[in-house]
Amino acid sequence: MDSLFAREAGEIENAFLAAPFEKDGWDTALRLFARGTRSSRAQLLGLGDEATLFNFMPDIDPVYQREFLEIEGWRPEVNWRVAVSGRPLEIMSEVHYDVARQHSGSDAYEEHIRRWDGVNGCQTALVEGEGVLVGLAALRSGRDGRTEKRDRKLFAAGARHALAAVRMQQAMAHRGAQMTVAAFDAIGIAAFLIDRHGAVAALSAAAETIVGDREDGALCLRRGRPGAARRDADNRFQVALGRALGDASADGAMQQCWIGPPRGGATGSGRGVLCEFFRLPRRDWDFGFEPRVLIVARRAADIPAMRTVPLRAALGLTDAEAVIALRLANGEAREDIAADRGTSAQTLGTQIKSILRKSEVGREAELTALVNRLLR
């Protein structure tokens, strides 16, 4: 018996430690863990922000995941397993479930776990803190019966290695974020990687320069969260960031937000920042540690060279007119554009009339909308 236990424990250890590095490694480890503890299934569950971050079980029907979300299975008043609390790596089993069921749980959850063979088993917390709870569980059906001492002992041995694997996955996510911003550093792009809380997970050197430029910087960091220096601009920025974080159907999609400089800041070609928000695609095994959104920030002075060629072609504008049209669309005031270009307000007004005529629009607001449709 001891030799068999040692062999199974060793296989589980190797499987968990390999999980972050191998294709389908987590599925393999959880299947082996379930078999070793004589359970129907093994589960790795992540909870945070009053919601489910992930809920991994190999070979489970997708209907299970939908049901879990529909009954709000992450809530302790619904799910007595969540209500059963213990210290990290403390093993909780049926004796604890019996007590919790008297004070927590719902009929919907009871029906859910019977359908998916989870009425018995044991569990433990692996990671707890910073708004995240990662737990490991072995689920047993009524036919499997309650866990025995040997099952719980093997579960405890495997849980230690599962914790090491989760920590490695977390470190790899952090390292991946640093490598991503390093790539943007190489090309001088101001990039922010944003985590699921809306906080900055990593930022490039150019991004540090933008938020650190007191004279002309339009962006700032407040308690680790990005935003705009001016309240009105910050409202627009937070709405755009919230949409990028919340719209799961928008992976890879981009939206933009123009952020003007603080009032009283310096005038000139550096005024303002264009922020582009990209929702990053989720991976199959996403533990909630990976960045969710990429923000690329570009100063107004850096934008015309990239954008005016297609604008000239589409509207038949001169080089100067294309630059002026883009700066108007970027939200810059007429007096600032005139001062930066060294022209009078009258000359600029004449150029704007020409731009409106060639673009076949009557107002600057219509020109802004047209430029945004063409370029963004």
C-alpha positions as CSV (number, residue, x, y, z in Angstrom):
1,M,0.0,0.0,0.0
2,D,2.8,2.4,0.9
3,S,4.7,1.8,-2.3
4,L,1.5,2.3,-4.4
5,F,0.7,5.5,-2.5
6,A,4.3,6.8,-3.1
7,R,4.1,6.0,-6.8
8,E,0.7,7.7,-7.3
9,A,1.9,10.7,-5.2
10,G,5.1,11.0,-7.4
11,E,3.1,10.8,-10.6
12,I,0.7,13.5,-9.4
13,E,3.7,15.7,-8.3
14,N,5.4,15.4,-11.7
15,A,2.1,16.1,-13.6
16,F,1.4,19.3,-11.6
17,L,4.9,20.6,-11.9
18,A,4.8,20.1,-15.7
19,A,1.3,21.6,-16.1
20,P,2.3,25.2,-16.8
21,F,4.8,24.2,-19.5
22,E,3.0,21.5,-21.5
23,K,0.1,21.6,-23.9
24,D,-2.9,20.2,-22.1
25,G,-0.7,19.9,-19.0
26,W,-3.4,21.1,-16.5
27,D,-5.9,18.7,-18.0
28,T,-3.5,15.8,-17.6
29,A,-2.6,16.8,-14.0
30,L,-6.3,17.1,-13.0
31,R,-7.3,13.8,-14.6
32,L,-4.5,12.0,-12.8
33,F,-5.3,13.8,-9.5
34,A,-9.0,12.7,-9.8
35,R,-8.0,9.1,-10.5
36,G,-5.5,9.0,-7.6
37,T,-8.1,10.3,-5.1
38,R,-10.7,8.0,-6.5
39,S,-12.9,10.9,-7.5
40,S,-15.2,11.5,-10.4
41,R,-13.5,14.8,-11.2
42,A,-10.9,17.2,-10.0
43,Q,-11.5,21.0,-10.2
44,L,-9.4,24.1,-10.1
45,L,-11.6,27.1,-9.3
46,G,-10.7,30.8,-9.2
47,L,-13.0,33.4,-7.6
48,G,-12.6,37.1,-7.4
49,D,-14.5,40.4,-7.5
50,E,-17.7,38.5,-6.6
51,A,-17.5,36.4,-9.8
52,T,-15.9,33.3,-11.3
53,L,-12.5,34.0,-12.8
54,F,-12.0,30.4,-14.1
55,N,-13.5,27.0,-13.4
56,F,-11.4,24.2,-14.9
57,M,-12.5,20.5,-15.0
58,P,-11.2,18.2,-17.7
59,D,-13.8,16.6,-20.1
60,I,-16.7,18.5,-18.5
61,D,-19.7,19.4,-20.8
62,P,-19.9,23.2,-21.5
63,V,-23.4,23.1,-20.1
64,Y,-21.9,22.7,-16.6
65,Q,-20.1,26.0,-16.9
66,R,-23.3,27.8,-18.1
67,E,-25.3,26.3,-15.2
68,F,-22.7,27.3,-12.7
69,L,-22.8,30.9,-13.8
70,E,-26.6,31.0,-14.1
71,I,-27.1,29.9,-10.5
72,E,-24.3,32.2,-9.4
73,G,-22.3,29.3,-8.0
74,W,-19.5,31.6,-6.8
75,R,-21.7,33.0,-4.0
76,P,-21.3,31.4,-0.5
77,E,-25.0,31.7,0.2
78,V,-25.7,29.6,-3.0
79,N,-22.7,27.2,-2.9
80,W,-21.9,25.6,0.5
81,R,-18.5,24.5,-0.9
82,V,-17.5,28.2,-1.2
83,A,-19.0,28.9,2.3
84,V,-16.6,26.2,3.7
85,S,-13.6,28.3,4.6
86,G,-10.2,27.1,5.8
87,R,-6.6,28.2,5.8
88,P,-4.5,27.6,2.6
89,L,-3.6,23.9,2.3
90,E,-6.1,23.0,5.1
91,I,-8.1,20.0,3.8
92,M,-11.9,20.4,4.1
93,S,-14.1,17.4,3.4
94,E,-17.6,15.9,3.9
95,V,-17.6,16.4,7.7
96,H,-17.2,20.2,7.0
97,Y,-19.7,20.0,4.2
98,D,-22.4,18.5,6.5
99,V,-22.1,21.6,8.8
100,A,-22.1,24.1,6.0
101,R,-25.2,22.6,4.3
102,Q,-27.2,23.4,7.4
103,H,-26.5,27.1,7.0
104,S,-25.8,27.7,3.3
105,G,-26.6,26.5,-0.1
106,S,-29.6,26.5,-2.4
107,D,-31.9,24.0,-4.0
108,A,-30.5,25.0,-7.4
109,Y,-26.9,24.2,-6.3
110,E,-27.9,20.8,-4.8
111,E,-29.5,19.8,-8.1
112,H,-26.5,21.1,-9.9
113,I,-23.9,19.0,-8.0
114,R,-26.0,15.9,-8.1
115,R,-26.3,16.2,-11.9
116,W,-22.5,16.7,-12.2
117,D,-21.4,14.1,-9.6
118,G,-20.2,16.5,-6.9
119,V,-22.1,15.7,-3.7
120,N,-19.0,14.4,-1.9
121,G,-15.2,15.1,-2.0
122,C,-12.6,17.4,-0.4
123,Q,-11.1,20.7,-1.1
124,T,-8.5,23.3,-0.1
125,A,-7.5,26.9,-0.8
126,L,-4.3,27.3,-2.7
127,V,-4.0,31.0,-3.1
128,E,-6.0,33.6,-1.1
129,G,-5.5,37.3,-1.0
130,E,-5.5,40.4,-3.3
131,G,-9.1,39.8,-4.2
132,V,-8.4,36.3,-5.6
133,L,-9.2,32.8,-4.2
134,V,-7.8,29.8,-6.1
135,G,-9.1,26.5,-4.8
136,L,-8.5,22.8,-5.6
137,A,-11.2,20.2,-5.2
138,A,-11.9,16.5,-5.7
139,L,-15.5,15.8,-6.6
140,R,-17.2,12.5,-5.9
141,S,-20.7,11.3,-6.7
142,G,-23.1,9.5,-4.4
143,R,-21.9,6.3,-6.0
144,D,-18.3,7.1,-5.2
145,G,-19.2,7.6,-1.6
146,R,-17.4,9.8,1.0
147,T,-13.6,10.3,1.0
148,E,-11.5,8.1,3.2
149,K,-8.3,8.9,5.1
150,R,-6.1,7.7,2.2
151,D,-7.9,9.8,-0.3
152,R,-7.5,12.9,1.8
153,K,-3.8,12.2,2.4
154,L,-3.1,11.9,-1.3
155,F,-5.2,15.0,-1.9
156,A,-3.0,16.9,0.6
157,A,0.2,15.7,-1.0
158,G,-1.0,16.7,-4.5
159,A,-2.3,20.1,-3.3
160,R,1.2,21.2,-2.3
161,H,2.4,20.6,-5.9
162,A,-0.7,22.2,-7.4
163,L,0.1,25.3,-5.4
164,A,3.6,25.4,-6.8
165,A,2.3,25.0,-10.3
166,V,-0.3,27.8,-9.9
167,R,2.5,30.1,-8.5
168,M,4.6,29.2,-11.6
169,Q,1.7,30.1,-13.9
170,Q,1.4,33.4,-12.1
171,A,5.1,34.1,-12.4
172,M,5.0,33.2,-16.1
173,A,2.1,35.6,-16.7
174,H,4.0,38.4,-15.0
175,R,7.2,37.6,-17.0
176,G,5.1,37.6,-20.2
177,A,3.8,41.1,-19.4
178,Q,7.4,42.3,-18.8
179,M,8.5,40.8,-22.1
180,T,5.6,42.4,-24.0
181,V,6.4,45.9,-22.8
182,A,10.1,45.3,-23.5
183,A,9.1,44.7,-27.1
184,F,7.3,48.1,-27.2
185,D,10.4,49.7,-25.6
186,A,12.5,48.5,-28.5
187,I,10.3,50.6,-30.9
188,G,9.7,53.5,-28.6
189,I,6.0,53.0,-28.1
190,A,4.1,54.1,-25.0
191,A,2.3,50.9,-23.9
192,F,0.3,50.0,-20.8
193,L,-0.7,46.4,-20.0
194,I,-3.8,46.4,-17.8
195,D,-5.0,43.6,-15.4
196,R,-8.5,42.5,-14.7
197,H,-8.8,45.1,-11.9
198,G,-8.0,48.0,-14.3
199,A,-4.6,48.5,-12.8
200,V,-1.3,48.7,-14.7
201,A,0.4,45.3,-14.7
202,A,3.4,46.6,-16.7
203,L,4.3,49.7,-18.8
204,S,7.0,50.6,-21.2
205,A,9.7,53.3,-20.7
206,A,7.9,55.6,-23.2
207,A,4.7,55.2,-21.1
208,E,6.5,56.1,-18.0
209,T,7.7,59.3,-19.7
210,I,4.1,60.3,-20.7
211,V,2.7,59.9,-17.2
212,G,5.8,61.5,-15.6
213,D,5.8,64.6,-17.8
214,R,4.2,67.2,-15.5
215,E,4.3,70.0,-18.1
216,D,2.7,68.3,-21.0
217,G,1.5,64.9,-20.0
218,A,-2.2,64.2,-20.3
219,L,-2.1,60.8,-18.5
220,C,-1.5,59.9,-14.9
221,L,-1.5,57.0,-12.5
222,R,-3.7,57.0,-9.4
223,R,-3.0,54.1,-7.0
224,G,-1.7,52.1,-9.9
225,R,-4.6,52.7,-12.2
226,P,-4.2,54.8,-15.5
227,G,-6.3,57.8,-16.1
228,A,-6.4,61.3,-17.5
229,A,-5.2,64.4,-15.6
230,R,-8.4,66.4,-16.3
231,R,-11.7,65.1,-14.8
232,D,-13.7,65.4,-18.0
233,A,-11.1,63.6,-20.0
234,D,-10.7,61.0,-17.3
235,N,-14.4,60.2,-17.5
236,R,-14.0,59.4,-21.2
237,F,-10.9,57.4,-20.5
238,Q,-12.5,55.3,-17.8
239,V,-15.5,54.6,-19.9
240,A,-13.3,53.3,-22.8
241,L,-11.2,51.2,-20.4
242,G,-14.3,49.8,-18.8
243,R,-15.7,48.7,-22.2
244,A,-12.4,47.1,-23.1
245,L,-12.3,45.2,-19.8
246,G,-15.9,44.2,-19.8
247,D,-16.7,43.2,-23.4
248,A,-15.7,39.6,-23.7
249,S,-16.8,39.5,-27.4
250,A,-14.3,42.2,-28.3
251,D,-11.0,40.3,-28.2
252,G,-8.6,42.0,-30.5
253,A,-10.9,44.9,-31.2
254,M,-9.7,48.5,-30.8
255,Q,-11.3,51.7,-29.6
256,Q,-9.9,55.1,-29.2
257,C,-10.1,58.0,-26.8
258,W,-8.6,61.4,-27.3
259,I,-7.2,62.9,-24.1
260,G,-6.4,66.6,-24.0
261,P,-3.6,68.1,-21.8
262,P,-4.2,69.6,-18.4
263,R,-5.5,73.2,-18.5
264,G,-2.7,75.6,-18.3
265,G,-0.2,73.2,-19.8
266,A,2.2,74.1,-22.5
267,T,0.9,74.7,-26.1
268,G,2.5,73.2,-29.1
269,S,2.8,70.1,-31.1
270,G,3.0,67.8,-28.1
271,R,-0.4,68.7,-26.7
272,G,-2.7,65.8,-25.9
273,V,-2.5,62.0,-26.3
274,L,-4.5,59.6,-28.4
275,C,-5.2,56.4,-26.5
276,E,-6.0,53.2,-28.3
277,F,-7.5,50.3,-26.3
278,F,-7.1,46.7,-27.4
279,R,-8.8,43.8,-25.5
280,L,-6.3,40.9,-25.3
281,P,-7.5,37.4,-26.2
282,R,-8.0,35.0,-23.3
283,R,-6.0,31.7,-23.3
284,D,-7.5,28.3,-22.7
285,W,-5.8,28.2,-19.2
286,D,-6.2,31.8,-18.0
287,F,-5.8,31.9,-14.2
288,G,-6.9,35.6,-13.9
289,F,-3.3,36.7,-13.6
290,E,-2.8,37.6,-17.3
291,P,-3.2,41.2,-18.6
292,R,-6.6,41.9,-20.1
293,V,-6.1,45.2,-22.1
294,L,-3.3,46.8,-24.0
295,I,-3.3,50.6,-24.1
296,V,-1.1,52.3,-26.7
297,A,-0.7,56.1,-26.1
298,R,0.5,58.4,-28.9
299,R,1.3,62.1,-28.5
300,A,-0.5,64.4,-30.9
301,A,2.8,65.4,-32.5
302,D,3.6,61.8,-33.4
303,I,0.3,61.1,-35.2
304,P,0.2,63.2,-38.4
305,A,3.1,61.5,-40.0
306,M,1.3,58.1,-39.7
307,R,-2.2,59.2,-40.6
308,T,-2.1,62.1,-43.1
309,V,-1.3,60.0,-46.3
310,P,-4.6,58.2,-46.4
311,L,-6.4,61.4,-45.4
312,R,-4.9,63.3,-48.3
313,A,-5.9,60.6,-50.7
314,A,-9.4,60.2,-49.5
315,L,-10.4,63.9,-49.4
316,G,-8.0,65.4,-51.9
317,L,-6.3,67.7,-49.3
318,T,-2.9,69.3,-49.4
319,D,-0.2,68.2,-46.9
320,A,-0.9,71.2,-44.7
321,E,-4.7,70.7,-44.9
322,A,-4.4,67.0,-43.9
323,V,-2.4,67.9,-40.8
324,I,-4.9,70.6,-39.8
325,A,-7.9,68.3,-40.3
326,L,-6.3,65.6,-38.2
327,R,-5.4,68.0,-35.4
328,L,-8.9,69.4,-35.4
329,A,-10.3,65.8,-35.2
330,N,-7.8,65.2,-32.3
331,G,-9.6,67.9,-30.4
332,E,-7.0,70.7,-30.6
333,A,-8.1,74.3,-30.4
334,R,-7.8,76.6,-33.4
335,E,-5.6,79.0,-31.5
336,D,-3.2,76.2,-30.5
337,I,-2.9,74.9,-34.1
338,A,-2.3,78.5,-35.4
339,A,0.3,79.2,-32.8
340,D,2.2,76.0,-33.4
341,R,2.1,76.5,-37.2
342,G,3.2,80.1,-36.9
343,T,0.2,81.4,-38.8
344,S,-2.6,83.9,-38.0
345,A,-6.1,82.9,-36.9
346,Q,-7.4,84.4,-40.2
347,T,-5.1,82.2,-42.3
348,L,-6.0,79.1,-40.4
349,G,-9.7,80.0,-40.8
350,T,-9.3,80.2,-44.6
351,Q,-7.5,76.8,-44.6
352,I,-10.3,75.2,-42.6
353,K,-12.9,76.5,-45.0
354,S,-11.0,74.9,-47.8
355,I,-10.9,71.6,-45.9
356,L,-14.6,71.7,-45.2
357,R,-15.4,72.4,-48.8
358,K,-13.2,69.6,-50.1
359,S,-14.6,67.2,-47.5
360,E,-18.2,68.2,-48.4
361,V,-19.2,68.9,-44.8
362,G,-20.5,72.1,-43.3
363,R,-19.1,72.0,-39.7
364,E,-16.0,71.1,-37.8
365,A,-17.9,68.5,-35.8
366,E,-18.9,66.8,-39.1
367,L,-15.3,66.9,-40.2
368,T,-14.2,65.3,-37.0
369,A,-16.7,62.5,-37.4
370,L,-15.6,62.0,-41.1
371,V,-11.9,61.8,-40.1
372,N,-12.6,59.3,-37.4
373,R,-14.6,57.1,-39.8
374,L,-11.8,57.2,-42.4
375,L,-8.8,56.6,-40.0
376,R,-10.0,55.1,-36.8
